[in-house]
Amino acid sequence: MKHKFIAGFVLGTFATVATAAISVFTFKKTYIDPVENKVDEINENRRKAIRKSLGAHQA
C-alpha cells in the first residue's frame, strides 16, 4: 500500500507540473508572442518612415 501511495503521489506531482508548464507555454504563444510581433512590425514601419522622410529631403 505504501508503494501505491508513493507512485500515485509522484505521478500526480508530475501531472501537475506538466499541466502548469503547458499552460504557461500556451499563454505565451497566445498572448505574448503576437504582442511582440506587433511591436516589431510597428518599429519596422517607423524605421521605414524615417528613412523615407530623410530621403525626401536629399534633393
Backbone as JSON, one array per atom type, in Angstrom:
{
  "sequence": "MKHKFIAGFVLGTFATVATAAISVFTFKKTYIDPVENKVDEINENRRKAIRKSLGAHQA",
  "N": [[0.82, -1.19, 0.0], [2.0, 1.17, 0.67], [3.75, 1.62, -1.45], [2.01, 2.06, -3.58], [0.88, 4.47, -2.83], [3.11, 6.19, -2.9], [3.82, 5.98, -5.62], [1.5, 7.0, -6.79], [1.53, 9.58, -5.74], [3.89, 10.63, -6.87], [3.25, 10.43, -9.6], [1.0, 12.12, -9.69], [2.17, 14.57, -8.93], [3.94, 14.92, -11.07], [2.09, 15.14, -13.17], [0.76, 17.49, -12.44], [2.81, 19.4, -12.58], [3.44, 19.19, -15.3], [1.03, 20.05, -16.44], [0.96, 22.7, -15.58], [3.23, 23.7, -16.92], [2.46, 23.39, -19.6], [0.31, 25.14, -19.64], [1.56, 27.63, -19.22], [3.19, 27.74, -21.52], [1.22, 27.75, -23.54], [-0.12, 30.16, -22.93], [1.95, 31.98, -23.45], [2.33, 31.59, -26.23], [-0.18, 32.38, -27.15], [-0.78, 34.99, -26.23], [1.56, 36.6, -25.58], [3.56, 36.34, -27.65], [2.17, 37.27, -30.07], [1.87, 40.0, -29.39], [4.52, 40.86, -29.15], [5.34, 40.44, -31.78], [3.74, 42.32, -33.12], [4.74, 44.7, -32.05], [7.31, 44.61, -33.11], [6.66, 44.86, -35.85], [5.58, 47.45, -35.87], [7.81, 48.95, -35.12], [9.49, 48.42, -37.29], [8.02, 49.61, -39.39], [8.15, 52.24, -38.52], [10.91, 52.74, -38.78], [11.15, 52.53, -41.56], [9.56, 54.7, -42.35], [11.01, 56.84, -41.32], [13.4, 56.63, -42.81], [12.34, 57.11, -45.34], [11.33, 59.74, -45.07], [13.7, 61.12, -44.57], [15.05, 60.63, -46.93], [13.51, 62.04, -48.76], [14.23, 64.63, -48.4], [16.68, 64.95, -49.51], [17.25, 66.3, -51.84]],
  "CA": [[0.0, 0.0, 0.0], [2.9, 2.31, 0.73], [4.31, 1.84, -2.78], [0.96, 2.64, -4.41], [0.76, 5.89, -2.44], [4.28, 6.92, -3.41], [3.7, 6.03, -7.08], [0.42, 7.94, -7.1], [1.98, 10.93, -5.39], [4.86, 11.04, -7.89], [2.52, 10.61, -10.84], [0.19, 13.33, -9.53], [3.07, 15.72, -8.95], [4.4, 15.08, -12.46], [0.96, 15.62, -13.97], [0.51, 18.89, -12.08], [3.9, 20.22, -13.14], [3.29, 19.19, -16.75], [-0.12, 20.89, -16.77], [1.37, 24.09, -15.38], [4.15, 24.06, -17.99], [1.68, 23.52, -20.83], [-0.48, 26.36, -19.52], [2.46, 28.77, -19.44], [3.57, 27.72, -22.93], [0.05, 28.17, -24.32], [-0.32, 31.59, -22.69], [2.99, 32.71, -24.17], [2.06, 31.52, -27.66], [-1.44, 33.01, -27.48], [-0.85, 36.42, -25.87], [2.81, 37.35, -25.54], [4.21, 36.37, -28.96], [1.54, 38.21, -31.01], [2.15, 41.39, -28.99], [5.9, 41.14, -29.52], [5.4, 40.55, -33.24], [3.12, 43.59, -33.49], [5.69, 45.75, -31.7], [8.38, 44.56, -34.12], [6.14, 45.42, -37.09], [5.45, 48.89, -35.69], [9.16, 49.52, -35.15], [9.99, 48.34, -38.66], [7.33, 50.65, -40.15], [8.7, 53.53, -38.09], [12.22, 52.89, -39.41], [10.92, 52.79, -42.98], [9.04, 56.06, -42.48], [12.12, 57.77, -41.06], [14.28, 56.6, -44.0], [11.63, 57.74, -46.46], [11.28, 61.18, -44.86], [15.04, 61.68, -44.74], [15.37, 60.55, -48.36], [12.75, 63.05, -49.49], [14.88, 65.93, -48.19], [18.04, 64.9, -50.04], [17.17, 66.81, -53.2]],
  "C": [[0.87, 1.26, 0.0], [3.44, 2.65, -0.67], [3.27, 2.45, -3.72], [0.78, 4.12, -4.09], [1.9, 6.7, -3.03], [4.19, 7.05, -4.94], [2.61, 7.02, -7.49], [0.82, 9.37, -6.83], [2.95, 11.46, -6.46], [4.16, 11.31, -9.21], [1.66, 11.88, -10.8], [1.02, 14.59, -9.58], [3.56, 16.0, -10.37], [3.28, 15.65, -13.33], [0.67, 17.09, -13.69], [1.56, 19.81, -12.68], [3.77, 20.3, -14.66], [2.13, 20.09, -17.17], [0.23, 22.37, -16.61], [2.3, 24.55, -16.51], [3.41, 24.26, -19.31], [0.84, 24.8, -20.79], [0.38, 27.6, -19.79], [2.86, 28.86, -20.91], [2.43, 28.22, -23.81], [-0.22, 29.65, -24.15], [0.69, 32.42, -23.46], [2.7, 32.73, -25.67], [0.81, 32.32, -28.04], [-1.41, 34.52, -27.27], [0.47, 37.16, -26.03], [3.46, 37.45, -26.92], [3.51, 37.29, -29.96], [1.81, 39.67, -30.67], [3.57, 41.75, -29.38], [6.04, 41.28, -31.03], [4.82, 41.88, -33.71], [4.07, 44.76, -33.19], [6.83, 45.78, -32.71], [7.91, 45.15, -35.45], [6.03, 46.94, -37.0], [6.82, 49.55, -35.77], [9.74, 49.5, -36.56], [9.33, 49.41, -39.54], [7.84, 52.04, -39.78], [10.05, 53.78, -38.73], [12.07, 53.21, -40.9], [10.45, 54.23, -43.2], [10.14, 57.09, -42.26], [13.05, 57.81, -42.26], [13.62, 57.32, -45.18], [11.6, 59.26, -46.28], [12.66, 61.82, -44.99], [15.46, 61.65, -46.21], [14.67, 61.62, -49.18], [13.42, 64.41, -49.4], [16.31, 65.95, -48.73], [18.11, 65.43, -51.48], [18.45, 67.45, -53.57]]
}
